[in-house]
Amino acid sequence: MSELRTCLSMLLGPEVALALNLRRGHGLSFEALHEKLVSLSERDLIQVYSVENEQQVMLACEDFGRALAESRPRGSDTFAYQLTARGGATWEHYARPDWSRYLTAWSSLEPRECVIEANSREAAEAEYRLHEVDGSGHQPVAESKRGEALVPWQATYWKVLPTGYRLRYDWVPRPAGFSGRKPLPGRKRWYVSLALDE
């Protein structure tokens, strides 16, 4: 599932499975990967573009070759790809996602803040409770917790849902020796696993 735009360099190199959070890599040679990107683009399922100028979309076959050649593992990210609206709809057709279970969370160092977005306030609050006891180095500051309804909710760069909820909180470093619940209980997958996810 592509929730985020992905740099082409992540598709290259021996650790592609780790980079894409999959159990195994795509197994494609450089040439086969090039052909696959061209095919996906020609079918309007993905769009490859320059990271510096998102308006510069790659369309020609030779553009993809150049984009891949300039994208090196652990190098500077020059080109990226993303699903198109049609690509997102195609993924949904096969993966049959349950968007009511989808949530996302991220944190920043400056400011020290965590953001949780979910389909409902209840789901965001449940995720917050997990953050209170997880083994991460981020201790939520309960007094800083604030939420807002999202109407509509931009769940991913390609998917807009009617409503959502955003919960924010500040965090401080956890005290030395804190041992949270590790591992946290696994979340149920919110979509049907496709070939590379298995």
N, C-alpha and C positions, 0 to 999 in steps of 0.2 A: 504494500500500500504506500502510495506516495503522498504523505501529508505535507511535505515540504518540498520546495524546489531543490534539486539535487545537482551538485557540481559533477561534471563529466569525470573528473579525476577520481571520484569515488567508485566509478565503474571499472577502473583500471587497477592493476596490482593484485598481489596475493591475498590481501585482507578484505576483499570486496564484500564478503558475507558479513564480517564484523562492521564494516563501514555502513552497510545498508540494513543492519539489524536483522539479518536472515540466518537461517540455520546453515545454508550453504550458498556458495557463489553462483553466478550465472553460467559459468563453464564455457564462455564464448571466447574464441580467439579475437585478436584485435580486428581482423578482417570481418569476422562474423558479427562482432559487436557493431561495427560500422554499418554493415548491411541491415542489421536489426533496427538501428536508429533511423536510417533512411526509410525503411519500410514503415515504421511507426509514425514518422513524420508525414510521409506521403498519404497515409490513411487518416491524417489529422487527429492522431491520438496523443502525440507529444509535440512540443515546441522546443527547439534548441536555440539558445540566445547567448549573446555576449553578456558577461556579468557586469562589465563596465557600462554598457549601454543596452538596457533591456529591450529597447526598441529595435535593435539590430538582430532580427530573427534569421536563423540559418535556414535556407530553403533548398539550395542546390546540393547535389550529392558530394561535390568536391568541397563544399563548405563543411560538411560533416567530417570528412577526412581531415581537414585542417583543424577543426575544433578538437577532434580526438587527439591528433598529433601534438597539439599545443597543450593538452591537458595531461599532466604527468602526476602519478601518485605522489602525495606529499609536496607537490609543487604549488605554484600560485594558481588559484582558480580563475580561469579565463572564460570558460563556457559552462553553462548549466542547462538542464532540461526540466521541463514541467509538463504535467498533464494539461491537455486542452479541455474544454468543456465536454467535448465528445469522448476524450480519453477517460475523464472522470466518470461519465455515464456508462462507458463500457466496463470499467472496473466495477462499478456498482452492480451492473447486470450479473457479473460472474461471482463477485464476493458477497453479494446480498448483505450489506452492512446494516446493523441495528444502530442507527444514529442516536437512539436514546441512551446507549451505553458508552458512546464515544466521549472521551475527555482528554484534555491536554494540560500539562503543567510545565512551567519553566521558572527558573530563578535567575537573578542577576546579582552581580557583586557590587555594582555602583548604580543605583542605590541597592542596598541589601533588601531585595524584595522577591517574593514568589507570587506567581499568578497561576490560578487554576481556572480553566474554562470547561464547562460541562453543559449538558442539555438542561439541567435543572439545578435549583439551589440545593436540593437534597443531595444530589450527586456530587456537587462541588464541596459541600460540607463533609460528606463521607470521605472524600479524598483528603480534605484538610485534617480530619482526625487521624488518617494514616500518616500524614506528615508529622503530626505531633509525636508519634512513637517510632518512626522509621529510624534507621541507623545512620542517616546522613549527618553531615556536620552542620545542618541548618536547624536551629531551634526557633519555631514560630513564636512571635510576640503576639499573644492572644489579643491584647488591647488594640493592636493595629489592624485587626481583621476588618475588612470592609468589602461589600459586595454590590453588584449592580446587575440589573436585568439587561440582556442584550436582545434588541428587537430591531432588525433581524440579527442573527448570529453568523459571522463569517467563520465557520468551523475550521475549514482549511482554505488554502488560497483558491481552491476551485469549487468549494461547496459552501453554499449559504443555506442555513436552516432558519425557520420562522422565529424561533426563540432560543435563547441560551442564558447562561449565568456566568459572570466573572467574579471570582473571589480573589482579593489581593491581601497579602499580609507581609509585614516586615519580618526579618529574621536576624538572629544573632548567632555567633558561633556556639555550638554546644559545649558544655563543660567537658574538660578532659575526663576520660574514663566512662563517658555515657555509653551505655550499650542498649540500643533500641531493639525493636523486634526485627531480627534478620533471620531468614529472609521474610519479607512481607508476604502475606497471602497473595497468590497469583490472581491476576484479574482474568475474568472470562474474556475470551476473544470476542470482539464486537463485530467480526466479519468472518466469512468462510475462508479458510486458508486456501491459498492458491499454490501452484506447484513449487515455487521457490521458497515459500513460507513453511513448507512441511518439514 
